[in-house]
Amino acid sequence: MSESRISPELVLRIRQDQQAVADELPDLKARDARMFDAAAKDTLCGHLRRAVHASPRPIRDIAKDSGIDSELLCDFLEGTRTLQSDVLDRLMQAAGIAVTFGR
């Protein structure tokens, strides 16, 4: 039976990566909470955010097909950025969202 050892350099790299994750985690948790709150709103944008989250398509693909950067889309989903109406229209199409209005 052979035994493999982890090099000291790899151990150091793993520890650095663990620390980077630990440092980033509070911000990621806060962003997740903002996304949840923004999607929970009973507004047109809240409904759109929920539909984007429910889409089986990756966010980066939806953003690309909407003609916007995925970071901008994430900011919109988080509720920290607004989008112009033409971008909202493209976002709906890219996410496969159909809107019907009842009377």
ZAMAR-315837 format. One line per field, with one value per atom (N, C-alpha, C): atom name; residue number from 1; x, y, z. Coordinates in nm, 2 decimals. Each point is the difference from the previous one (the first is absolute). Layout:
BEGIN
name = (CA_...) .
resi = (NUM_...) .
u = (X_...) .
v = (Y_...) .
w = (Z_...) .
# end
This chain:
BEGIN
name = (N_CA_C_N_CA_C_N_CA_C_N_CA_C_N_CA_C_N_CA_C_N_CA_C_N_CA_C_N_CA_C_N_CA_C_N_CA_C_N_CA_C_N_CA_C_N_CA_C_N_CA_C_N_CA_C_N_CA_C_N_CA_C_N_CA_C_N_CA_C_N_CA_C_N_CA_C_N_CA_C_N_CA_C_N_CA_C_N_CA_C_N_CA_C_N_CA_C_N_CA_C_N_CA_C_N_CA_C_N_CA_C_N_CA_C_N_CA_C_N_CA_C_N_CA_C_N_CA_C_N_CA_C_N_CA_C_N_CA_C_N_CA_C_N_CA_C_N_CA_C_N_CA_C_N_CA_C_N_CA_C_N_CA_C_N_CA_C_N_CA_C_N_CA_C_N_CA_C_N_CA_C_N_CA_C_N_CA_C_N_CA_C_N_CA_C_N_CA_C_N_CA_C_N_CA_C_N_CA_C_N_CA_C_N_CA_C_N_CA_C_N_CA_C_N_CA_C_N_CA_C_N_CA_C_N_CA_C_N_CA_C_N_CA_C_N_CA_C_N_CA_C_N_CA_C_N_CA_C_N_CA_C_N_CA_C_N_CA_C_N_CA_C_N_CA_C_N_CA_C_N_CA_C_N_CA_C_N_CA_C_N_CA_C_N_CA_C_N_CA_C_N_CA_C_N_CA_C_N_CA_C_N_CA_C_N_CA_C_N_CA_C_N_CA_C_N_CA_C_N_CA_C_N_CA_C_N_CA_C_N_CA_C_N_CA_C_N_CA_C_N_CA_C_N_CA_C_N_CA_C) .
resi = (1_1_1_2_2_2_3_3_3_4_4_4_5_5_5_6_6_6_7_7_7_8_8_8_9_9_9_10_10_10_11_11_11_12_12_12_13_13_13_14_14_14_15_15_15_16_16_16_17_17_17_18_18_18_19_19_19_20_20_20_21_21_21_22_22_22_23_23_23_24_24_24_25_25_25_26_26_26_27_27_27_28_28_28_29_29_29_30_30_30_31_31_31_32_32_32_33_33_33_34_34_34_35_35_35_36_36_36_37_37_37_38_38_38_39_39_39_40_40_40_41_41_41_42_42_42_43_43_43_44_44_44_45_45_45_46_46_46_47_47_47_48_48_48_49_49_49_50_50_50_51_51_51_52_52_52_53_53_53_54_54_54_55_55_55_56_56_56_57_57_57_58_58_58_59_59_59_60_60_60_61_61_61_62_62_62_63_63_63_64_64_64_65_65_65_66_66_66_67_67_67_68_68_68_69_69_69_70_70_70_71_71_71_72_72_72_73_73_73_74_74_74_75_75_75_76_76_76_77_77_77_78_78_78_79_79_79_80_80_80_81_81_81_82_82_82_83_83_83_84_84_84_85_85_85_86_86_86_87_87_87_88_88_88_89_89_89_90_90_90_91_91_91_92_92_92_93_93_93_94_94_94_95_95_95_96_96_96_97_97_97_98_98_98_99_99_99_100_100_100_101_101_101_102_102_102_103_103_103) .
u = (0.09_-0.09_0.09_-0.03_0.09_-0.06_0.08_-0.04_0.04_-0.10_0.03_0.00_0.08_0.01_-0.04_-0.05_-0.03_0.12_0.04_0.11_-0.03_0.10_-0.02_-0.06_0.04_-0.05_-0.15_-0.04_-0.15_-0.07_0.05_-0.07_-0.01_0.10_-0.01_-0.11_0.00_-0.10_-0.14_-0.02_-0.13_-0.04_0.09_-0.03_-0.03_0.07_-0.03_-0.14_-0.03_-0.13_-0.11_0.02_-0.10_-0.02_0.10_-0.01_-0.07_0.03_-0.07_-0.15_-0.04_-0.14_-0.06_0.06_-0.05_-0.01_0.09_-0.01_-0.11_-0.03_-0.11_-0.14_-0.01_-0.13_-0.10_0.04_-0.10_-0.06_0.08_-0.05_-0.10_0.04_-0.09_-0.13_0.00_-0.12_-0.09_0.06_-0.07_-0.06_0.07_-0.05_-0.11_0.01_-0.11_-0.13_0.02_-0.12_-0.06_0.08_-0.05_-0.08_0.06_-0.07_-0.13_-0.01_-0.12_-0.10_0.04_-0.09_-0.06_0.09_-0.03_-0.10_0.02_-0.09_-0.14_0.00_-0.12_-0.10_0.04_-0.08_-0.12_-0.11_-0.12_-0.01_0.10_0.01_0.03_0.00_0.03_0.15_0.09_0.14_0.01_-0.07_0.01_-0.05_-0.11_-0.04_0.10_0.06_0.10_0.12_0.04_0.12_-0.03_-0.12_-0.04_0.00_-0.05_0.00_0.14_0.09_0.14_0.06_-0.02_0.05_-0.05_-0.13_-0.06_0.04_0.06_0.03_0.11_-0.01_0.10_0.13_0.00_0.12_0.09_0.13_0.10_-0.01_0.03_-0.01_0.09_0.12_0.09_-0.06_-0.08_-0.06_-0.12_-0.07_-0.12_0.06_0.10_0.06_0.05_0.08_0.05_-0.11_-0.11_-0.11_-0.08_0.02_-0.07_0.08_0.13_0.09_0.06_0.00_0.06_0.11_0.08_0.11_-0.07_0.05_-0.06_0.01_0.10_0.02_-0.12_-0.04_-0.11_-0.13_-0.02_-0.11_-0.01_0.12_0.00_-0.03_0.05_-0.04_-0.15_-0.06_-0.15_-0.07_0.05_-0.06_0.01_0.11_0.02_-0.08_-0.05_-0.08_0.09_0.12_0.09_0.01_-0.05_0.00_-0.13_-0.04_-0.12_0.04_-0.10_0.03_-0.10_0.04_-0.09_-0.11_-0.11_-0.11_0.03_0.09_0.03_0.09_0.08_0.08_-0.09_-0.10_-0.09_-0.07_-0.04_-0.07_0.09_0.13_0.09_0.03_0.00_0.02_-0.11_-0.12_-0.12_0.01_0.04_0.01_0.11_0.12_0.11_-0.03_-0.08_-0.04_-0.12_-0.06_-0.11_-0.13_-0.01_-0.12_-0.10_-0.13_-0.11_-0.09_-0.04_-0.08_-0.14_-0.10_-0.14_-0.07_-0.08_-0.07_-0.15_-0.06_-0.14_-0.08_-0.12_-0.09_-0.10) .
v = (-0.12_0.12_0.12_0.09_0.12_0.11_0.09_0.11_0.13_0.09_0.13_0.11_0.10_0.10_0.14_0.08_0.14_0.08_0.07_0.09_0.12_0.05_0.12_0.12_0.01_0.11_-0.02_-0.12_-0.03_0.02_-0.04_0.03_0.15_0.07_0.15_0.06_-0.05_0.05_-0.03_-0.12_-0.04_0.09_0.02_0.09_0.14_0.05_0.13_0.01_-0.11_-0.01_0.00_-0.08_-0.01_0.14_0.07_0.14_0.09_-0.01_0.09_-0.03_-0.13_-0.03_0.05_-0.01_0.05_0.15_0.07_0.14_0.05_-0.08_0.04_-0.04_-0.10_-0.06_0.11_0.09_0.09_0.09_0.04_0.08_-0.08_-0.12_-0.09_-0.02_-0.02_-0.02_0.12_0.12_0.12_0.02_-0.03_0.01_-0.09_-0.12_-0.10_0.05_0.06_0.05_0.12_0.09_0.10_-0.05_-0.11_-0.06_-0.06_-0.06_-0.06_0.11_0.11_0.11_0.06_0.03_0.06_-0.08_-0.13_-0.09_-0.02_0.02_-0.02_0.12_0.11_0.12_-0.03_0.05_-0.02_0.11_0.01_0.10_-0.07_0.07_-0.06_-0.05_0.08_-0.04_-0.12_-0.01_-0.11_-0.13_0.01_-0.11_-0.04_0.09_-0.02_-0.07_0.05_-0.06_-0.15_-0.02_-0.14_-0.09_0.05_-0.08_-0.03_0.10_-0.02_-0.11_0.01_-0.10_-0.14_-0.01_-0.12_-0.06_0.08_-0.04_-0.11_-0.10_-0.11_0.05_0.12_0.05_0.07_-0.02_0.07_0.15_0.07_0.14_0.07_-0.06_0.06_-0.01_-0.10_-0.02_0.10_0.02_0.09_0.14_0.04_0.13_0.02_-0.09_0.01_0.02_-0.08_0.01_0.13_0.06_0.13_0.12_-0.03_0.10_0.08_-0.06_0.07_-0.09_0.06_-0.07_-0.09_-0.11_-0.09_0.07_0.08_0.08_0.10_0.06_0.09_-0.07_-0.12_-0.08_-0.04_-0.04_-0.04_0.12_0.12_0.12_0.03_-0.02_0.01_-0.10_-0.13_-0.10_0.03_0.06_0.04_0.12_0.07_0.12_0.13_-0.01_0.12_0.08_-0.05_0.07_-0.01_0.10_0.00_-0.03_-0.04_-0.02_0.08_0.05_0.07_-0.10_0.06_-0.08_-0.09_0.05_-0.09_-0.12_0.02_-0.11_-0.09_0.05_-0.09_-0.09_0.06_-0.08_-0.11_0.03_-0.10_-0.10_0.04_-0.09_-0.10_0.04_-0.09_-0.10_0.05_-0.09_-0.11_0.05_-0.09_-0.10_0.03_-0.09_-0.09_0.03_-0.08_0.03_0.13_0.04_0.06_-0.05_0.06_0.07_0.12_0.08_0.02_-0.03_0.02_0.10_0.08_0.10_-0.03_-0.02_-0.03_0.13_-0.01_0.12_-0.03) .
w = (0.00_0.00_0.00_-0.09_-0.01_0.08_0.05_0.08_-0.07_-0.02_-0.06_0.11_-0.02_0.10_-0.08_0.08_-0.05_0.02_-0.10_0.01_0.10_0.06_0.09_-0.08_-0.13_-0.08_-0.02_-0.03_-0.02_0.13_0.11_0.13_0.02_-0.02_0.01_-0.09_-0.12_-0.10_0.05_0.05_0.05_0.12_0.09_0.11_-0.05_-0.10_-0.05_-0.07_-0.07_-0.06_0.10_0.11_0.10_0.07_0.02_0.06_-0.10_-0.13_-0.10_0.00_0.01_0.01_0.12_0.12_0.12_0.00_-0.06_-0.01_-0.09_-0.10_-0.10_0.04_0.09_0.04_0.05_0.09_0.05_-0.11_-0.09_-0.11_-0.09_-0.03_-0.08_0.07_0.13_0.08_-0.01_0.01_0.00_-0.14_-0.11_-0.13_-0.02_0.05_-0.01_0.07_0.11_0.07_-0.08_-0.06_-0.08_-0.12_-0.06_-0.12_0.04_0.12_0.05_0.02_0.07_0.03_-0.13_-0.10_-0.12_-0.08_0.00_-0.07_0.07_0.13_0.07_-0.02_-0.05_-0.02_-0.10_0.04_-0.09_-0.10_-0.09_-0.10_-0.13_-0.11_-0.13_0.00_0.06_0.00_0.10_0.10_0.09_-0.07_-0.08_-0.07_-0.11_-0.06_-0.10_0.06_0.12_0.07_0.03_0.05_0.04_-0.13_-0.11_-0.12_-0.05_0.01_-0.04_0.09_0.13_0.09_-0.03_-0.04_-0.03_-0.14_-0.08_-0.13_0.00_-0.08_-0.01_-0.06_-0.06_-0.07_0.09_-0.02_0.08_-0.01_0.11_0.01_-0.11_-0.02_-0.10_-0.14_-0.03_-0.13_-0.02_0.11_0.00_-0.02_0.07_-0.01_-0.14_-0.06_-0.13_-0.11_0.01_-0.09_0.02_0.12_0.03_-0.05_-0.03_-0.05_0.12_0.12_0.11_0.06_0.09_0.07_0.11_0.03_0.10_0.14_0.02_0.13_0.02_-0.11_0.00_0.03_-0.06_0.03_0.14_0.06_0.14_0.09_-0.04_0.08_0.00_-0.12_-0.01_0.08_0.00_0.08_0.15_0.03_0.14_0.04_-0.09_0.03_0.02_-0.04_0.01_-0.13_-0.11_-0.13_-0.06_-0.08_-0.08_-0.14_-0.08_-0.15_-0.07_-0.12_-0.09_-0.05_-0.05_-0.04_-0.12_-0.09_-0.12_0.05_0.10_0.06_0.07_0.07_0.07_-0.10_-0.12_-0.11_-0.05_-0.02_-0.05_0.11_0.12_0.11_0.01_-0.02_0.00_-0.11_-0.12_-0.11_0.03_0.04_0.03_0.10_0.10_0.11_-0.04_-0.12_-0.04_0.08_0.03_0.08_-0.09_0.01_-0.07_0.10_-0.04_0.09_-0.07_0.08_-0.05_0.10_-0.05_0.08_0.00_0.11_0.01_0.02_-0.04_0.02_0.10) .
# end
